[in-house]
Amino acid sequence: MDSSSSEFDKKYNIVDAVTPKHIPLSGRYKKSFAYHTLKERLPVILTQIIDSLTKEKDEISEKYQGEETREEIKNIVGQISKLKYQLQTDKPFEHFQGLEPDQELWNSFIDALPENGRSFYQTAWLYGECYMYRKVFSFFENSQTLKTYDYFFKQKAKALAMDEVAAIAKRLRSTDKSYETFSRLLKLNLWGNKCDLSIIIPTNFDPNQNVYDNCSKFDDHILVDNSKSIWECLVSAEQTKPVIVDFVLDNAGFEFYTDLILAEFLLEKNLATKVRFHVKPMPWFVSDVTPADFQYTFEYLSNHDLSYLKEQGQRWKQYVTEGKFQLANLSYFWCSPIEYYKMREVDLQLFQYLSEAHLIIFKGDLNYRKLVGDMNWDPTDDFLTCLRGFQPTNLCTLRTVKADVICGLKQGKAEELSRLNPKWMETGEYGLIKYMETSQCSCSHDGK
């Protein structure tokens, strides 16, 4: 252990231990992914934003309002640098005092935290990470010329231009209505979640092979697979109209493309009459879908040089026009640090809106963390227990595991994986396809 690290840990009350069971994940525990994220990953992300603003200041200024924008970039770089310092020195969270639409929600949340738990390392990892991303955007929305600037957009656009997108579009020009096809599309959608720009995970995808046809070779890495239950949920609703399926989205680019592939299958095979997509109202966790990303995806595809991608994009644009694909009502709750079991209390309108759906598909690691809370559950703890009453309707979660929180595994599975790789929950190599019926009173284990 180097002396600077030792001094840091002593100064900020860091314990050289793993996170105890059934308490929130926190940077206070050095042998946790939370500590690693706060110490190593988040400062790098802030530095990358600063670097991109500095490098592209001429381009940005030309697009917006010239010299005024150039001066605002300089001010924002200073604010982000200050935030980075506050993160690295575990300073207390500051209230939001500008034009933020969710100012009251955030300030109330900060005030409700214990006084000794209002800083990055002392609070729950989820809270500190969300605060950082929310603070960054507040610097832009309180500017005069950069209120809508997305400092992550170029990275997300690049993630849509992957070779795999064209390969999948070519392969899926015709599919049958079968459980086998549905299951494969669900797995494609699951593994699409590996394409997360907030934590670089080496992908198993080989652009020289067809991703769709090769999904099954990762089946032994799906720790819980409730695909059959999700299929039965959808088939059982065929006689009921309308059937709404909600996607609570995660990453733009390749993953969102796989979301649309699955959504189209649901519509074309009469398993849903409308699919609603919940996006973030601001740049979030680097690669999360925003309204602008939602629109860009359809424009990019419908104007593509490859005919089958162009046809696909134009078809999906038509779905939007017809209301079959719908951008869901925007909610700042998705960019709050609040776990979903508190949604009914904090945002009843959103809870009731979700309740209209027959099925909600929660995508990705952050949604999973908010579903069960950033809690160090025992891996065998029941999924229903960990949801703590959050059941607006039938729901499922598709998640590649990139954080050290998990539940619903069979006895001994976590220990087996830890023997193979102690950091197995950080690599994105394993996935979950977990389902919970709204009226279910106990959670069955379909894990391996």
MOKA-V257545 format. One record per residue. N is the residue number from 1. PSI is psi in degrees with one decimal (none if undefined). BURIAL is I if it has 24 or more other C-alpha atoms within 12 Angstrom, else O. Layout:
n={N & N}
psi={PSI & PSI}
burial={BURIAL & BURIAL}
This chain:
n={1 & 2 & 3 & 4 & 5 & 6 & 7 & 8 & 9 & 10 & 11 & 12 & 13 & 14 & 15 & 16 & 17 & 18 & 19 & 20 & 21 & 22 & 23 & 24 & 25 & 26 & 27 & 28 & 29 & 30 & 31 & 32 & 33 & 34 & 35 & 36 & 37 & 38 & 39 & 40 & 41 & 42 & 43 & 44 & 45 & 46 & 47 & 48 & 49 & 50 & 51 & 52 & 53 & 54 & 55 & 56 & 57 & 58 & 59 & 60 & 61 & 62 & 63 & 64 & 65 & 66 & 67 & 68 & 69 & 70 & 71 & 72 & 73 & 74 & 75 & 76 & 77 & 78 & 79 & 80 & 81 & 82 & 83 & 84 & 85 & 86 & 87 & 88 & 89 & 90 & 91 & 92 & 93 & 94 & 95 & 96 & 97 & 98 & 99 & 100 & 101 & 102 & 103 & 104 & 105 & 106 & 107 & 108 & 109 & 110 & 111 & 112 & 113 & 114 & 115 & 116 & 117 & 118 & 119 & 120 & 121 & 122 & 123 & 124 & 125 & 126 & 127 & 128 & 129 & 130 & 131 & 132 & 133 & 134 & 135 & 136 & 137 & 138 & 139 & 140 & 141 & 142 & 143 & 144 & 145 & 146 & 147 & 148 & 149 & 150 & 151 & 152 & 153 & 154 & 155 & 156 & 157 & 158 & 159 & 160 & 161 & 162 & 163 & 164 & 165 & 166 & 167 & 168 & 169 & 170 & 171 & 172 & 173 & 174 & 175 & 176 & 177 & 178 & 179 & 180 & 181 & 182 & 183 & 184 & 185 & 186 & 187 & 188 & 189 & 190 & 191 & 192 & 193 & 194 & 195 & 196 & 197 & 198 & 199 & 200 & 201 & 202 & 203 & 204 & 205 & 206 & 207 & 208 & 209 & 210 & 211 & 212 & 213 & 214 & 215 & 216 & 217 & 218 & 219 & 220 & 221 & 222 & 223 & 224 & 225 & 226 & 227 & 228 & 229 & 230 & 231 & 232 & 233 & 234 & 235 & 236 & 237 & 238 & 239 & 240 & 241 & 242 & 243 & 244 & 245 & 246 & 247 & 248 & 249 & 250 & 251 & 252 & 253 & 254 & 255 & 256 & 257 & 258 & 259 & 260 & 261 & 262 & 263 & 264 & 265 & 266 & 267 & 268 & 269 & 270 & 271 & 272 & 273 & 274 & 275 & 276 & 277 & 278 & 279 & 280 & 281 & 282 & 283 & 284 & 285 & 286 & 287 & 288 & 289 & 290 & 291 & 292 & 293 & 294 & 295 & 296 & 297 & 298 & 299 & 300 & 301 & 302 & 303 & 304 & 305 & 306 & 307 & 308 & 309 & 310 & 311 & 312 & 313 & 314 & 315 & 316 & 317 & 318 & 319 & 320 & 321 & 322 & 323 & 324 & 325 & 326 & 327 & 328 & 329 & 330 & 331 & 332 & 333 & 334 & 335 & 336 & 337 & 338 & 339 & 340 & 341 & 342 & 343 & 344 & 345 & 346 & 347 & 348 & 349 & 350 & 351 & 352 & 353 & 354 & 355 & 356 & 357 & 358 & 359 & 360 & 361 & 362 & 363 & 364 & 365 & 366 & 367 & 368 & 369 & 370 & 371 & 372 & 373 & 374 & 375 & 376 & 377 & 378 & 379 & 380 & 381 & 382 & 383 & 384 & 385 & 386 & 387 & 388 & 389 & 390 & 391 & 392 & 393 & 394 & 395 & 396 & 397 & 398 & 399 & 400 & 401 & 402 & 403 & 404 & 405 & 406 & 407 & 408 & 409 & 410 & 411 & 412 & 413 & 414 & 415 & 416 & 417 & 418 & 419 & 420 & 421 & 422 & 423 & 424 & 425 & 426 & 427 & 428 & 429 & 430 & 431 & 432 & 433 & 434 & 435 & 436 & 437 & 438 & 439 & 440 & 441 & 442 & 443 & 444 & 445 & 446 & 447 & 448}
psi={125.2 & 157.5 & -35.2 & -39.0 & -41.1 & -41.7 & -40.3 & -48.5 & -40.7 & -42.6 & -38.1 & 21.1 & 43.9 & 131.0 & 130.0 & 72.7 & 167.3 & 163.7 & 125.7 & 155.7 & 145.0 & 31.9 & 160.7 & 143.1 & 141.5 & 149.1 & -6.5 & -21.0 & 111.6 & -31.6 & 46.3 & 156.6 & -25.4 & -47.4 & -46.7 & -41.6 & -48.0 & -38.3 & -37.7 & -50.2 & -49.1 & -40.6 & -34.6 & -41.9 & -42.9 & -41.2 & -39.8 & -37.9 & -45.5 & -46.4 & -41.9 & -38.6 & -41.7 & -44.7 & -35.7 & 16.6 & -36.3 & -45.5 & -44.4 & -44.0 & -39.7 & -36.9 & -33.4 & -113.4 & 46.3 & -126.8 & -35.3 & -42.5 & -41.7 & -40.7 & -37.8 & -35.9 & -44.1 & -43.3 & -42.6 & -39.7 & -40.8 & -41.5 & -40.6 & -37.8 & -40.3 & -42.2 & -41.0 & -43.1 & -43.0 & -38.9 & -46.6 & -15.2 & 16.7 & 46.3 & 155.4 & 150.4 & 144.2 & 148.2 & 158.0 & 127.7 & 20.7 & -130.0 & 19.2 & 125.2 & -26.0 & 24.8 & -47.0 & -41.7 & -48.1 & -44.1 & -37.7 & -39.6 & -47.0 & -42.7 & -28.5 & -14.2 & 149.6 & 148.7 & -33.9 & 9.8 & 36.1 & 31.7 & 169.5 & -46.5 & -22.2 & -21.2 & -179.2 & 142.4 & -44.8 & -44.3 & -45.9 & -40.2 & -44.5 & -40.9 & -43.1 & -50.0 & -37.0 & -39.6 & -42.1 & -47.4 & -28.5 & -30.4 & -36.3 & -44.9 & -16.4 & 6.3 & 174.9 & -34.3 & -10.7 & 27.7 & -31.2 & 10.7 & 129.8 & 103.8 & -4.3 & -1.7 & -45.6 & -38.2 & -40.4 & -40.0 & -38.5 & -35.2 & -16.1 & -21.8 & 20.7 & 149.4 & -31.2 & -31.4 & -48.6 & -39.5 & -41.1 & -44.1 & -41.7 & -39.5 & -32.2 & 29.8 & -14.4 & 133.6 & 155.3 & 166.3 & 89.0 & 158.1 & -35.9 & -44.1 & -45.3 & -46.1 & -40.4 & -40.1 & -36.0 & -41.1 & -38.9 & -42.8 & -37.7 & -53.2 & -19.8 & -23.3 & -11.4 & -22.7 & 73.7 & 116.4 & -10.9 & -15.5 & 110.8 & 114.0 & 126.1 & 127.7 & 147.7 & -6.6 & 134.3 & 114.3 & -14.5 & -5.8 & 162.4 & 119.1 & -43.5 & -45.8 & -16.4 & 4.1 & -37.9 & -20.1 & -8.6 & 11.9 & -34.4 & -5.0 & 1.9 & 109.0 & -31.3 & 125.8 & 96.8 & 28.7 & -41.8 & -40.0 & -38.0 & -42.6 & -47.2 & -35.5 & -44.9 & -43.6 & -36.2 & -18.1 & 1.5 & -32.1 & -5.3 & 126.5 & 143.8 & 158.9 & 112.2 & 131.4 & 128.2 & 133.9 & 121.7 & 102.5 & 161.0 & -101.4 & 141.9 & 177.1 & -131.3 & -43.0 & -44.8 & -34.8 & -43.8 & -29.1 & -45.2 & -36.1 & -48.3 & -41.8 & -41.4 & -40.9 & -43.7 & -40.5 & -49.0 & -27.4 & 13.9 & 30.9 & -12.7 & 149.9 & -18.2 & 138.4 & 123.5 & 135.8 & 119.7 & 120.8 & 170.5 & 140.5 & 4.0 & 164.6 & 131.6 & 129.6 & 42.8 & -62.4 & 10.2 & 148.2 & 132.2 & 171.1 & -38.3 & -39.6 & -37.9 & -50.6 & -41.1 & -39.3 & -45.8 & -38.9 & -43.8 & -47.3 & -42.5 & -13.6 & 17.1 & 151.6 & -31.2 & 127.2 & -41.0 & -30.5 & -40.3 & -45.5 & -41.7 & -48.1 & -41.2 & -37.0 & -42.1 & -36.0 & -37.6 & -37.4 & -39.9 & -45.7 & -39.4 & -8.3 & 8.0 & -38.1 & 127.7 & 130.9 & 115.3 & 161.5 & 128.7 & 137.6 & 131.2 & -8.4 & -35.0 & -20.7 & 25.2 & 168.5 & 6.9 & 132.1 & 154.9 & -22.2 & -13.5 & 1.7 & -43.4 & -36.9 & -39.2 & -38.6 & 76.2 & -36.2 & -43.3 & -42.1 & -44.5 & -36.4 & -46.3 & -33.4 & -17.8 & -22.6 & 151.6 & -29.6 & 137.6 & 129.4 & 107.8 & 121.5 & 134.5 & 176.3 & -44.1 & -42.5 & -38.5 & -44.6 & -36.3 & -27.3 & -45.2 & -5.1 & 150.0 & 67.7 & 141.5 & 72.9 & 156.2 & 135.7 & -21.1 & -1.9 & 144.8 & 134.8 & -42.0 & -43.2 & -43.5 & -24.7 & -21.6 & 43.8 & -1.2 & 97.3 & 68.4 & -25.5 & -171.3 & 139.7 & 153.2 & 160.8 & 128.4 & 115.4 & 128.0 & 136.0 & 111.6 & 18.4 & 151.2 & 58.3 & 130.2 & 153.4 & 172.5 & 15.5 & 158.3 & 153.0 & 128.3 & -13.5 & -45.5 & -40.5 & -39.4 & -45.0 & -36.3 & -32.4 & -35.3 & -41.7 & 109.6 & -21.5 & 29.1 & -24.4 & -0.4 & -6.1 & -16.1 & 8.9 & -17.6 & 152.1 & 162.8 & 133.6 & 92.2 & 136.5 & 145.0 & 119.6 & 143.3 & -30.9 & 5.5 & 138.6 & -14.6 & 158.1 & 118.9 & 153.4 & 112.5 & 13.5 & 172.3 & none}
burial={O & O & O & O & O & O & O & O & I & O & O & I & I & I & O & O & O & O & I & O & O & O & O & I & I & I & I & I & I & I & I & I & I & I & I & I & I & I & I & O & I & I & I & I & I & I & I & I & I & I & O & O & I & I & O & O & I & O & O & I & I & O & O & O & O & O & O & O & I & I & I & I & I & I & O & I & I & O & I & I & I & I & I & I & O & I & I & I & I & I & I & I & I & I & O & I & O & O & O & I & I & I & I & O & I & I & I & O & I & I & O & O & O & O & O & O & I & I & I & I & I & I & I & I & I & I & I & I & I & I & I & I & I & I & I & I & I & I & I & I & I & I & I & O & I & I & I & O & I & I & I & I & I & O & I & I & I & O & I & I & I & I & O & I & I & I & I & I & I & O & O & I & O & O & I & O & O & O & O & O & I & I & I & I & I & I & I & I & I & I & I & I & I & I & I & I & I & I & I & O & O & O & I & I & I & O & O & O & O & I & I & I & I & I & I & O & O & I & I & O & I & I & I & I & I & I & I & I & I & I & I & O & I & I & I & O & I & O & O & O & O & O & I & I & I & I & I & I & I & I & I & I & I & I & I & I & I & I & I & I & I & I & I & I & I & I & I & I & O & I & I & I & I & I & I & I & I & I & I & I & I & I & I & I & I & I & I & I & I & I & I & I & I & I & I & I & I & I & I & I & I & O & O & O & O & O & O & I & I & I & I & I & I & O & I & I & I & O & I & I & O & O & O & I & I & I & I & I & O & I & I & I & I & I & I & I & I & I & I & I & I & I & I & O & O & I & O & O & O & I & I & O & I & I & I & I & I & I & I & I & I & I & I & I & I & I & I & I & I & I & I & I & I & I & I & I & I & I & I & I & I & I & I & I & I & I & I & O & I & I & I & I & I & I & I & I & I & I & I & I & I & I & I & I & I & I & I & I & I & I & O & O & I & I & O & O & I & O & O & O & O & O & I & I & I & I & I & I & I & I & I & I & I & I & I & I & I & I & O & O & O & O & I & I & I & O & I & O}
